[in-house]
């Protein structure tokens, strides 16, 4: 009975699938090998071995064969190889699995030594999803990449060659899109290349490209070409835009653009972005438009070709020792092309080009700023008429207010050294009024009432200003003669007494409503200065009128509601605020130079400023509104109105605005209908929460002339791994007096395919 145990054990093993580890059964010469199959392994001698040679055998494995070779697995119906040859034949339902890739084939030929080979009638998957749970444009995970070919040749550990194949990242039973070509390559975790490629959408050929590069890395920021955009416009004709994205590293990337206009020429652009640390980032954009000659039917050149460019960007960079660099640029050399090719109404109507940079920081109690700023303003489309304002440079130092001993008096100071740029006509040196200026002012502040319902503060300062040049009172010319000014200013501000009352509410809107009334009163005295006419006027510091007292008075009404928002405890939220204010000047000449006055630069000075009324409402966190008007003190009628409002819900966002500047007979500056203004604007977007479809509409309407300045409609639809976006826009700004350019109509269409990114055109194509 004891001898029966090993016999039964051998019988049991014989019934199991074969499992071998001998060197002779290692068909792929693997370092770590194991395998199993259902049918017996057969070894058939090949001829007769010579006396000094080892007998060669033909090996055959069958019956659901599985080979585990290092980090790969092979599944097949049959595997055949000879001991004296390097190739292995794998046939029948071939499946090759390696980390990141699965390949199915009818049969395959593999080199036993190099482990390279060819899969015939093959298809496969490679994973390109970035992170588990990360949502894509289509409301789900970015799909894997599926590829196929008559032959799939393994040329390296992670590289394959495609012959008469293609790929798609729309992994479905019937892919919504695919890209097929003659030859190509697959480099796992890096890219797919394809020559003679044709894009099919729902089996319909869409376009052909001679060669393409498709990134499949796992970081969702891959270098490669982006999906093209198609369009048509009145000015440019048919438009085709392409872009190349360069993922420089984890904190930097760049995009290069090219747009071809059938009628007018082409444009080249680039964009660079970086994020070096939290709070330190920047971007820069450059675009050049090369316009070709426009000819009449008889061949006569009607408009000569030209080249124009625009540069924009910003930087917010942290520097050592708690300093920071802020930079901004929006610069162009041709206002006409800016208006013709841009698609955003703010860029279309842009008449100012700006370059500025500021370095600021704090050292102990000193705030230090160094600024360069240059603003060029066009009166029309010609650079010949541009004017310039700015600082080149401007250095400022401020000493933060600090209490003097144990008293209630606070002391502070500020000063600056600046080179003020002002040139009325940029191309005419005789209109250059730039000069150096020194300005400084120590200041003391005394809060003599800090009651909860009443605050009162008095501030006094002595201001010293010196200009290195001045105006000759006889000739009006700017001369190299220093001018000094000393001003003493005293300001007293009183707020209150504050009156309040609380109302209990029985509705569902709020538990309680509180009403606050806050009157305010400000007295300001400025000592006399007799040489104002000798000052070269550049900014507000130069235009201070001495020998005057101004009294500002007003009242603020506030409504606060104690409400519960979501699950948070009830809290007091502002829902309505109404401000009414006016200023009286003992010297009416000071009124136009008051930066807080709305009559700056318009009507002749009067002792009373217009009555300013501002209403701000926020009945809910998602709804806001604002209304502003100013009532003329002499004619007792409103000079202008402006209103704006927003609704920002989860699926819908709407913003609207209204501006009107009235015609008032007899009031200089307002009595000319040419200066009247009346505009309406609206923009709104709506989208599904999953991002499947949505769109937006916006317009700017000139009520005064009955003209649409801009209308724009954007709509997009995404279905599984395909998407389409449509953009329609009209623009006409001739009635603004900014240009003589014709109205422009633009139509754009772009496709979004999963794994193939789209881009925002640098000329203003909409983004979601």
C-alpha positions in Angstrom: 0.0 0.0 0.0 2.9 2.3 0.7 4.3 1.8 -2.9 0.9 3.0 -4.3 1.3 6.6 -3.2 4.0 7.6 -5.7 2.2 5.8 -8.5 -1.0 7.7 -7.8 1.0 11.0 -7.6 2.5 10.4 -11.0 -0.9 9.6 -12.5 -2.3 12.9 -11.0 0.6 14.9 -12.5 0.1 13.3 -15.9 -3.4 14.7 -16.0 -2.2 18.3 -15.4 -1.3 20.7 -18.2 2.4 20.4 -19.0 4.7 22.8 -17.1 8.4 22.8 -17.9 11.5 24.7 -16.9 14.2 22.9 -18.7 16.6 24.9 -20.8 15.6 23.1 -23.9 12.0 24.2 -23.6 12.9 27.9 -23.5 11.8 28.9 -27.0 12.6 32.7 -26.6 15.8 32.3 -24.6 14.3 34.2 -21.6 16.1 35.0 -18.4 13.0 34.3 -16.4 10.9 31.7 -18.1 7.9 29.6 -17.4 5.2 28.1 -19.6 2.3 25.7 -19.7 0.2 24.1 -22.4 -2.4 21.3 -22.7 -1.0 19.0 -25.3 2.3 17.0 -24.9 5.4 18.8 -26.0 6.8 17.1 -29.0 10.5 17.1 -30.0 11.2 15.6 -33.5 14.8 15.1 -34.5 15.9 17.0 -37.6 18.0 14.7 -39.7 21.0 12.8 -38.2 23.5 14.7 -36.2 27.1 14.4 -37.1 29.5 12.7 -34.6 30.9 16.1 -33.5 27.5 18.0 -33.5 24.6 18.1 -31.1 21.3 16.6 -32.3 18.9 19.3 -33.5 15.2 19.0 -32.7 12.0 20.5 -34.1 9.9 21.6 -31.1 6.1 21.9 -31.1 3.8 23.2 -28.3 0.0 23.3 -28.7 -3.2 23.4 -26.7 -3.7 26.9 -25.2 -0.1 27.7 -24.9 1.1 30.4 -22.5 4.7 31.5 -22.3 5.9 33.9 -19.5 9.1 35.5 -20.7 10.6 38.1 -18.4 8.0 41.0 -18.3 6.0 39.7 -21.3 3.4 36.9 -21.9 2.6 35.1 -25.1 -0.7 33.2 -25.7 -1.2 31.1 -28.8 -2.6 27.9 -30.2 0.7 26.6 -31.4 4.4 27.5 -31.1 7.1 25.9 -33.3 10.9 26.3 -33.3 14.1 24.5 -34.1 17.1 24.3 -31.7 19.5 25.2 -34.5 17.5 28.2 -35.7 16.8 31.7 -34.2 13.2 32.1 -35.3 10.1 31.0 -33.5 6.7 30.6 -35.3 3.6 31.5 -33.3 0.2 30.8 -34.8 -3.4 30.8 -33.9 -5.1 33.5 -31.8 -1.8 35.1 -30.9 -1.8 37.5 -28.0 1.3 39.4 -26.8 1.1 41.2 -23.5 3.8 43.6 -22.2 3.4 46.4 -19.6 1.5 49.2 -21.4 0.7 47.2 -24.6 -1.5 44.3 -25.9 -1.1 42.9 -29.4 -3.5 40.5 -31.1 -2.4 38.8 -34.4 -3.2 35.9 -36.7 0.4 34.7 -36.5 3.9 36.0 -35.7 7.5 35.2 -36.4 9.9 36.1 -33.5 13.7 36.0 -33.2 14.6 33.8 -30.2 17.8 35.8 -29.4 16.7 39.5 -30.0 13.0 38.8 -29.1 12.1 41.0 -32.1 9.8 39.9 -34.8 6.7 40.5 -37.0 3.0 40.2 -36.1 0.8 39.6 -39.1 -2.8 41.0 -39.4 -2.3 42.5 -36.1 -4.0 45.1 -33.8 -3.2 46.4 -30.4 -3.8 48.7 -27.5 -1.5 51.0 -25.6 -2.5 52.9 -22.5 -2.3 56.8 -22.6 -4.5 57.7 -19.7 -2.8 60.1 -17.4 -4.2 59.5 -14.0 -7.0 57.4 -12.6 -10.2 59.5 -12.2 -8.9 62.4 -14.3 -11.7 63.8 -16.5 -11.2 64.7 -20.1 -13.0 67.1 -22.4 -15.5 64.4 -23.0 -16.5 63.9 -19.4 -14.6 60.6 -18.8 -11.1 59.2 -18.8 -8.8 59.9 -21.7 -9.1 56.7 -23.8 -6.4 54.2 -24.7 -4.8 54.2 -28.2 -5.8 51.4 -30.5 -3.6 50.6 -33.6 -3.6 48.0 -36.3 -1.7 47.0 -39.5 -1.2 44.2 -42.0 2.2 43.9 -40.4 3.3 45.1 -37.0 7.1 44.7 -36.7 8.7 44.8 -33.3 11.9 46.7 -33.9 13.0 47.4 -30.3 12.0 46.8 -26.7 9.3 49.6 -26.9 9.2 50.3 -30.6 7.0 48.9 -33.4 6.7 49.6 -37.1 3.3 49.7 -38.8 2.8 48.6 -42.4 -0.5 49.5 -44.1 -2.1 50.4 -40.7 -3.5 53.1 -38.6 -4.6 54.2 -35.1 -7.4 55.8 -33.1 -7.9 56.9 -29.5 -11.6 56.3 -29.9 -11.6 52.8 -28.5 -15.1 51.5 -29.3 -16.7 48.7 -31.3 -17.1 51.2 -34.2 -14.6 54.1 -33.6 -15.9 57.6 -34.3 -12.6 58.5 -36.0 -9.4 56.8 -37.1 -6.2 57.8 -38.9 -5.0 55.3 -41.5 -1.8 55.4 -43.6 0.8 53.4 -45.6 3.6 53.1 -43.0 4.3 54.3 -39.5 5.8 53.6 -36.1 4.7 53.2 -32.5 7.0 54.1 -29.6 5.3 53.2 -26.4 4.7 56.0 -23.9 6.0 58.5 -26.5 4.5 58.8 -30.0 2.9 57.4 -33.1 4.1 58.5 -36.6 2.2 57.9 -39.8 2.9 58.7 -43.5 0.2 59.3 -46.2 -2.3 59.6 -43.4 -6.1 60.1 -44.0 -8.4 61.1 -41.2 -11.8 59.3 -41.3 -14.7 60.5 -39.2 -17.5 57.9 -39.1 -15.8 56.2 -42.1 -15.9 59.5 -44.1 -12.5 60.7 -45.3 -12.0 64.2 -43.9 -8.5 65.3 -44.9 -5.1 64.0 -45.9 -1.7 64.8 -44.4 1.6 63.5 -45.9 3.0 62.8 -42.4 1.9 63.2 -38.9 3.2 62.8 -35.3 0.9 61.8 -32.5 2.1 61.9 -28.9 1.0 59.1 -26.5 2.9 59.9 -23.3 1.1 59.7 -20.0 1.5 63.3 -18.8 -1.3 64.9 -20.9 1.3 67.5 -22.0 2.8 65.9 -25.1 4.8 67.5 -27.9 3.1 67.3 -31.3 0.8 68.9 -33.8 -2.7 69.9 -32.7 -5.9 69.6 -34.7 -6.3 72.2 -37.4 -9.0 74.9 -37.5 -11.0 75.9 -40.6 -12.7 79.3 -41.2 -13.6 82.0 -43.6 -13.8 85.8 -43.3 -14.6 88.8 -45.4 -11.0 90.1 -45.2 -9.0 86.9 -45.3 -11.2 84.6 -47.3 -10.8 80.9 -46.5 -8.7 80.3 -43.5 -6.7 77.3 -42.3 -4.9 77.4 -38.9 -2.4 74.9 -37.6 -0.4 74.7 -34.4 2.5 72.7 -32.9 2.7 72.2 -29.1 6.0 71.8 -27.4 6.0 70.4 -23.9 9.4 71.7 -22.8 9.2 70.3 -19.3 6.8 70.1 -16.4 6.7 73.9 -15.8 7.2 75.2 -19.3 5.5 74.8 -22.7 5.2 76.7 -26.0 2.9 76.7 -29.0 3.7 77.7 -32.5 0.9 78.8 -34.9 0.5 79.2 -38.6 -2.6 80.6 -40.3 -3.1 80.8 -44.0 -5.6 83.4 -45.5 -6.5 82.6 -49.1 -7.2 86.3 -49.9 -4.8 88.3 -47.8 -1.7 86.3 -46.9 -0.7 84.4 -43.8 0.3 84.8 -40.1 2.9 83.2 -37.9 2.6 83.2 -34.1 4.0 81.7 -30.9 3.1 81.5 -27.3 5.2 80.6 -24.3 4.0 79.9 -20.8 5.8 79.0 -17.5 5.1 78.4 -13.9 8.2 78.3 -11.8 6.6 78.3 -8.3 3.2 79.1 -6.7 2.7 82.8 -7.4 5.4 83.0 -10.1 4.3 82.6 -13.6 4.2 84.3 -17.0 3.3 84.1 -20.6 4.3 85.8 -23.9 2.6 85.8 -27.3 4.0 87.0 -30.6 2.2 87.1 -33.9 3.2 88.5 -37.3 0.8 89.0 -40.2 2.3 89.0 -43.7 -0.3 90.6 -46.1 0.1 90.2 -49.8 -0.7 92.7 -52.5 -4.4 93.2 -53.3 -5.1 93.5 -57.0 -8.0 94.7 -59.1 -9.5 92.4 -61.8 -7.2 94.2 -64.3 -4.1 93.3 -62.3 -3.6 96.8 -60.8 -2.4 96.7 -57.2 -5.1 98.4 -55.1 -3.4 97.8 -51.7 0.3 97.1 -51.3 1.3 94.2 -49.1 2.7 94.8 -45.7 4.0 93.1 -42.5 2.7 93.9 -39.1 3.1 92.3 -35.7 1.8 92.4 -32.2 3.4 91.3 -28.9 1.5 90.6 -25.7 2.4 89.0 -22.4 2.6 89.3 -18.6 4.9 88.1 -15.9 4.5 87.8 -12.1 7.8 86.6 -10.7 9.0 86.3 -7.2 12.6 87.7 -6.7 15.1 87.3 -3.8 14.7 89.3 -0.6 10.9 89.5 -0.8 11.0 91.5 -4.1 8.6 90.9 -7.0 8.7 91.6 -10.7 5.4 92.5 -12.5 5.5 93.0 -16.2 2.9 93.6 -18.9 3.1 94.3 -22.7 0.5 94.8 -25.3 2.3 96.2 -28.3 1.5 96.4 -32.0 2.9 98.4 -34.9 -0.2 98.6 -37.1 -3.7 99.5 -35.8 -5.4 98.6 -39.1 -4.3 95.0 -39.1 -5.1 94.8 -35.4 -8.7 95.8 -36.2 -9.0 93.6 -39.3 -7.7 90.3 -38.0 -8.4 90.2 -34.3 -11.7 88.6 -33.2 -12.2 90.0 -29.7 -14.0 93.3 -29.6 -11.6 94.7 -27.0 -8.7 94.0 -29.3 -10.5 95.2 -32.4 -11.2 98.6 -30.8 -7.8 98.8 -29.1 -6.0 102.2 -29.6 -3.4 102.0 -26.9 -0.2 100.0 -26.9 1.5 99.5 -23.5 4.8 98.3 -22.1 5.3 98.3 -18.4 7.5 96.7 -15.7 7.6 97.1 -12.0 10.0 95.8 -9.4 8.7 96.2 -5.8 9.6 95.0 -2.4 9.7 95.8 1.3 12.8 96.5 3.4 12.0 97.0 7.0 9.3 99.6 7.0 10.2 100.9 3.5 8.2 100.1 0.4 10.3 100.4 -2.7 9.1 100.5 -6.3 10.9 100.9 -9.6 8.7 101.3 -12.6 9.0 101.7 -16.4 5.8 102.4 -18.3 5.1 103.6 -21.8 1.6 104.1 -23.3 1.1 105.1 -26.9 -2.4 106.2 -27.9 -3.5 106.4 -31.6 -6.0 109.1 -32.6 -6.5 107.1 -35.8 -4.9 104.2 -37.5 -1.6 105.9 -38.4 1.4 105.7 -36.1 2.2 109.2 -37.3 -0.5 110.6 -35.0 0.2 108.5 -31.9 0.9 110.3 -28.6 3.0 108.9 -25.8 2.7 109.0 -22.0 4.7 107.2 -19.4 7.6 107.0 -16.9 11.1 106.0 -18.0 11.9 105.3 -15.2 10.1 106.1 -11.9 11.5 105.2 -8.5 9.3 105.5 -5.4 10.1 105.0 -1.7 7.4 105.0 1.0 7.9 104.8 4.8 4.9 103.0 6.3 3.0 105.0 8.9 4.1 104.4 12.4 2.9 105.7 15.8 5.1 108.3 17.4 5.9 106.9 20.8 2.8 106.3 22.9 0.9 109.2 21.3 -2.0 108.8 18.9 -0.1 110.5 16.1 1.2 108.5 13.2 4.0 109.5 10.9 4.8 108.4 7.4 6.5 109.7 4.2 6.7 109.0 0.5 8.8 110.3 -2.3 9.7 109.7 -5.9 12.2 110.5 -8.7 10.7 110.1 -12.2 11.4 110.9 -15.8 8.0 111.8 -17.2 7.5 110.9 -20.8 5.0 113.0 -22.8 5.1 113.4 -26.6 2.0 114.7 -28.2 2.9 113.5 -31.7 5.3 110.5 -31.6 6.9 111.3 -34.9 7.3 115.0 -34.2 10.3 115.7 -31.8 9.1 119.3 -31.3 6.1 118.0 -29.3 8.3 116.2 -26.8 7.5 117.6 -23.2 9.4 114.9 -21.2 11.3 116.0 -18.1 12.7 114.9 -14.7 10.7 115.5 -11.5 11.4 115.1 -7.8 8.3 114.8 -5.5 8.1 114.0 -1.8 5.8 114.5 1.2 6.1 113.6 4.9 2.7 113.1 6.5 1.2 113.0 10.0 -2.2 111.4 10.9 -4.3 111.8 14.0 -7.4 109.7 14.5 -9.3 111.7 17.2 -12.4 109.6 17.2 -12.6 105.8 17.0 -16.1 105.2 18.2 -18.0 102.3 16.6 -20.6 104.7 15.2 -18.3 107.7 14.5 -14.8 107.9 13.1 -12.8 111.1 12.5 -9.2 111.5 11.3 -7.1 114.5 10.4 -4.1 114.2 8.1 -1.6 116.9 7.4 1.3 116.8 4.8 4.0 119.1 3.5 4.7 118.4 -0.2 7.9 119.4 -2.0 8.0 119.1 -5.8 10.8 120.2 -8.2 10.6 120.1 -12.0 13.9 120.3 -14.0 12.1 122.1 -16.8 9.2 124.6 -16.9 7.0 126.6 -19.2 8.0 130.1 -20.3 5.0 132.3 -19.4 5.7 134.7 -22.3 6.4 132.2 -25.2 4.7 129.1 -23.9 7.8 127.1 -24.8 9.3 124.5 -22.5 12.6 125.7 -21.2 15.5 124.2 -19.1 14.6 126.2 -16.0 13.9 124.5 -12.6 10.6 125.1 -10.9 9.9 124.4 -7.2 6.6 124.0 -5.4 5.8 123.7 -1.8 2.3 122.8 -0.7 0.7 122.3 2.7 -2.4 120.1 2.7 -4.7 119.4 5.6 -7.6 116.8 5.4 -10.2 115.9 7.9 -12.5 112.9 7.3 -15.6 112.2 9.4 -17.8 109.2 8.9 -20.9 109.0 11.0 -22.8 109.0 13.2 -24.0 105.7 11.8 -27.6 104.9 12.2 -28.8 101.3 12.0 -32.0 99.3 12.5 -32.6 95.5 12.3 -35.8 94.1 10.9 -37.0 90.6 11.6 -38.0 88.6 8.5 -40.5 85.8 8.4 -39.8 84.7 4.8 -37.3 82.1 3.5 -35.0 84.7 2.0 -33.4 85.9 5.3 -33.7 85.6 9.0 -33.0 89.3 9.6 -32.3 92.4 7.5 -30.2 95.3 8.8 -30.3 98.8 7.4 -27.3 101.1 7.9 -27.1 104.9 7.1 -23.5 106.3 7.0 -23.1 110.0 6.3 -19.6 111.2 5.5 -17.9 114.6 5.4 -14.4 115.6 4.2 -12.6 119.0 4.4 -9.4 119.5 2.5 -7.3 122.6 2.4 -4.4 123.2 0.0 -2.1 126.2 0.4 -1.7 128.7 -2.5 0.7 128.1 -5.4 1.0 131.0 -7.9 3.0 129.4 -10.7 0.6 126.7 -11.9 0.9 128.1 -15.5 4.6 127.4 -15.5 4.2 123.7 -14.7 4.5 121.2 -17.6 1.4 119.2 -17.2 2.0 115.5 -17.4 -0.1 113.8 -14.6 -2.2 114.5 -11.5 0.8 115.6 -9.4 1.4 118.5 -11.9 -2.2 119.7 -12.0 -2.8 120.4 -8.2 -4.5 123.7 -7.8 -3.4 125.6 -4.7 -5.2 128.1 -2.6 -8.4 126.1 -2.4 -10.7 124.4 0.0 -12.9 121.5 -1.0 -15.7 119.9 0.9 -17.0 116.5 0.0 -20.2 115.2 1.5 -22.3 112.1 0.9 -24.3 109.4 2.5 -24.2 105.6 2.1 -27.2 103.3 2.6 -26.5 99.6 3.2 -28.8 96.6 3.5 -27.4 93.4 5.0 -29.3 90.1 5.1 -28.6 87.4 7.6 -28.9 84.3 5.4 -28.0 80.7 5.3 -26.0 79.6 2.2 -26.0 75.9 1.9 -25.1 74.0 5.0 -23.0 77.0 6.4 -24.3 78.9 9.5 -26.3 82.0 8.8 -24.2 85.1 8.2 -24.7 88.8 7.4 -24.3 89.4 3.6 -24.5 92.8 1.8 -27.4 92.8 -0.6 -27.8 96.5 -1.5 -25.7 99.6 -1.3 -26.5 103.1 -2.4 -23.9 105.9 -2.4 -24.7 109.6 -3.1 -21.9 112.2 -3.0 -20.9 115.6 -4.2 -17.9 118.0 -3.8 -17.8 121.8 -3.3 -14.7 123.8 -4.4 -14.0 127.3 -3.2 -11.9 127.7 -6.4 -13.9 126.4 -9.3 -10.6 125.9 -11.3 -9.7 123.0 -9.0 -12.8 121.0 -10.1 -11.5 119.7 -13.4 -8.3 118.5 -11.8 -9.9 116.5 -9.0 -9.2 112.8 -9.7 -12.4 111.9 -7.8 -14.6 114.2 -10.0 -16.5 112.9 -13.0 -16.3 116.2 -14.8 -12.5 115.9 -15.5 -11.8 117.2 -19.0 -15.4 117.9 -20.0 -17.6 120.8 -19.0 -16.3 124.2 -17.8 -15.4 124.2 -14.1 -18.2 125.0 -11.6 -18.0 125.2 -7.8 -20.1 122.1 -7.5 -19.2 118.7 -8.9 -21.9 116.6 -10.4 -23.9 114.5 -7.9 -22.6 111.0 -8.1 -25.1 108.2 -7.5 -24.0 104.5 -7.4 -26.2 101.6 -6.7 -24.8 98.1 -6.2 -27.0 95.1 -5.6 -26.2 91.4 -4.8 -29.5 89.8 -3.9 -27.9 86.3 -4.1 -24.3 85.1 -4.5 -24.9 84.4 -8.1 -26.7 87.6 -9.1 -25.1 91.1 -9.1 -26.0 94.4 -10.5 -24.6 98.0 -10.6 -25.9 101.4 -11.7 -24.0 104.7 -11.9 -25.2 108.1 -12.9 -24.0 111.7 -12.4 -26.4 114.7 -12.2 -25.1 118.0 -13.4 -25.2 120.6 -10.6 -26.0 123.5 -13.0 -28.6 122.0 -15.3 -30.0 119.5 -12.8 -30.1 116.6 -15.3 -28.1 113.4 -15.6 -25.1 113.6 -17.8 -24.5 109.9 -18.2 -25.8 106.5 -17.2 -24.1 103.1 -16.9 -25.5 99.8 -15.7 -24.2 96.3 -15.6 -25.2 92.9 -14.2 -24.2 89.3 -14.0 -26.0 86.0 -13.5 -23.6 83.2 -12.8 -25.3 79.9 -12.2 -23.8 76.4 -12.6 -24.9 75.9 -16.2 -25.6 79.5 -17.3 -23.5 82.7 -17.1 -24.8 86.0 -18.4 -23.2 89.4 -18.3 -24.9 92.6 -19.7 -24.1 96.3 -19.7 -25.6 99.6 -20.8 -23.8 103.0 -21.2 -25.2 106.3 -22.3 -23.7 109.8 -22.5 -26.5 112.4 -23.1 -26.7 115.5 -25.2 -27.4 118.5 -23.0 -28.0 121.8 -24.9 -26.0 124.7 -23.4 -23.5 122.5 -21.5 -20.1 122.7 -23.1 -18.7 119.3 -23.8 -22.2 117.7 -23.8 -24.0 119.9 -26.4 -22.4 118.3 -29.5 -24.3 115.2 -30.7 -21.1 113.9 -32.2 -19.9 113.2 -28.7 -23.0 111.4 -27.5 -22.7 107.7 -26.8 -25.2 104.9 -26.3 -24.1 101.3 -26.2 -25.5 98.0 -25.2 -23.5 94.8 -24.6 -24.4 91.3 -23.6 -22.5 88.0 -23.3 -23.8 84.7 -22.2 -22.8 81.0 -22.1 -24.7 77.8 -21.4 -23.3 74.3 -21.1 -24.2 70.9 -19.7 -22.5 69.9 -16.5 -20.7 67.1 -18.2 -19.3 69.4 -20.9 -21.0 67.4 -23.7 -22.5 70.5 -25.4 -22.8 74.2 -24.9 -22.3 77.5 -26.5 -22.2 81.3 -26.1 -23.6 84.4 -27.6 -22.3 88.0 -27.3 -23.0 91.4 -28.9 -22.0 95.0 -28.7 -24.6 97.4 -30.1 -24.2 101.1 -30.9 -27.7 102.4 -30.2 -26.6 106.0 -31.3 -25.9 104.8 -34.9 -28.1 101.7 -35.0 -25.1 99.6 -35.7 -23.9 96.2 -34.5 -20.3 96.7 -33.5 -19.8 93.0 -32.9 -22.0 89.8 -32.8 -20.6 86.4 -32.0 -22.0 82.9 -31.7 -20.0 80.0 -30.5 -21.4 76.4 -30.2 -19.8 73.1 -29.5 -20.9 69.5 -29.2 -18.9 66.5 -27.9 -20.0 62.9 -28.3 -17.8 60.3 -26.6 -14.4 60.9 -28.2 -15.3 63.3 -31.0 -16.3 67.0 -30.8 -17.0 69.9 -33.2 -17.0 73.7 -32.5 -18.6 76.4 -34.6 -17.8 80.1 -34.4 -19.6 82.9 -36.2 -18.7 86.6 -35.8 -19.4 89.9 -37.4 -17.5 93.1 -36.6 -17.9 96.8 -37.7 -16.2 99.6 -35.8 -16.3 102.3 -38.5 -18.8 104.4 -36.5 -16.5 104.6 -33.5 -14.2 106.8 -35.5 -11.3 104.5 -34.9 -10.9 103.1 -38.4 -11.9 103.3 -42.0 -11.6 99.5 -42.3 -14.5 97.5 -43.8 -16.8 95.4 -41.8 -15.6 91.8 -41.3 -17.5 88.5 -41.1 -15.7 85.4 -39.7 -16.8 81.8 -39.7 -14.7 79.2 -38.0 -15.1 75.4 -37.4 -12.8 73.0 -35.6 -12.9 69.4 -34.6 -11.8 67.9 -31.4 -10.7 64.2 -31.3 -9.9 62.4 -28.1 -6.2 62.4 -27.6 -5.7 65.0 -30.4 -5.8 68.4 -28.7 -7.2 71.5 -30.1 -5.9 75.1 -29.6 -6.9 78.7 -29.3 -6.0 80.9 -32.2 -3.7 83.8 -31.2 -6.0 86.2 -33.1 -8.9 85.5 -30.7 -10.4 82.1 -31.4 -12.8 81.2 -28.5 -11.9 78.6 -25.9 -14.0 76.6 -23.5 
